[in-house]
């Protein structure tokens, strides 16, 4: 009964914090980190016992998988250089800088344990940033780089985290072995993810039941993660690779009904997992803070401020150097990729909010070493992780939108233009399908003309077909069905030809899904 009460308490807390975020119109991770931290200091709250390693496996795979499903492979591949510089180079630089800063102010902490904190806070979480950026229609390339970075940097940060934790547990570390291991587990994880992604695509084609398909899609990230970890490769990269592979085939193999149900199921699952991890760290925060008696409040404030400032400053230094340094010394680089506007560079540097990956990694720290000694400075590492997340989410997250308006970052209209062209192409395909079916089945011209007008009006009024005129006769239904299927085939064709982005594909695909469901 007590477990049920705790679960109900967590769900009610998630509902309340989610409502606060929606009511005040800011990304819900900000409400979760503030509310979760406040809950930790409410007296007599029940404690929820959990296995930290199990929590890491429970939370990370579905969140990363959903992000990979919605990531454009075309845009990801086109921006692979800046994404790699941020997701690998910046993660390493942040790990080293934060670890060195912590060692400077807390000399008694081992170097390996200091680098554990650096690895934990090295990967920014783009959930809050992209939520704000997408609402303000900033240039698409900025969102693409941030989303691509958030996919890969989780993997690189967690690989460094595991090596640092292993160094603390064993007391030994070899840079050569760690580098070789980093490459090996990364490549291995990608291979496992691609193979399992293709396997699940093959399986999906032969399921034929909506609810089984949805359940299978929820199992994919967990099966992929566990399989990769069992083979001693990167489970995170495996999940990302599987998501990218399946996302590439999803428009062709997924039915409209399955996509509607799965979209809701995934959004609910990810929100619940985000809420769970933030509330759990909040409940643990008072316990952790109470054990840090060897430090004064002033010292903890100093440590938290220093680590947060270093994490933010390293991102600024890295992005500005990576953006402008090659252009100073290479004329070829200037011709190939001219410098982006300074406002865009600043906004990308400011989008360094930490989130759920850092929280889950901090909670997953082992309590004891192999010799049964306590993990060095575990409570301090967890406390500083929460401080960095709170500072970056609240300070950077709440100021991001005003900064974008202040700097007058340009509005990106390319997606709107692509969508407009795609709608005309889809309407043309629908008209051809209507004429073909009407002629083949000898459907009265008055019905065919009514359905043609309906799909033509859809483009003019920008509303789904079926809202303008709702014919209930079988001939009208068959014509609508043929037209929608023709639109879907045309949408996939122009997407395959790289004439529209994945964002436009998903938006129009959702419209077609609801049109088909109404039939």
RADABEL-V458678 format. One record per helix or strand of 2 or more residues. SS is the DSSP state (hx for helix, st for strand). FROM is the first residue (numbers start at 1). TO is the last residue. If there is no record, write none. Layout:
# RADABEL-V458678
SS | FROM | TO
SS | FROM | TO
This chain:
# RADABEL-V458678
hx | 2 | 24
hx | 28 | 39
hx | 52 | 69
hx | 73 | 78
hx | 80 | 105
hx | 111 | 122
hx | 127 | 136
hx | 140 | 170
hx | 175 | 204
hx | 210 | 230
hx | 235 | 253
hx | 256 | 291
hx | 297 | 329
hx | 331 | 336
hx | 342 | 350
hx | 356 | 363
hx | 378 | 407
hx | 414 | 440
hx | 445 | 461
hx | 474 | 496
hx | 502 | 518
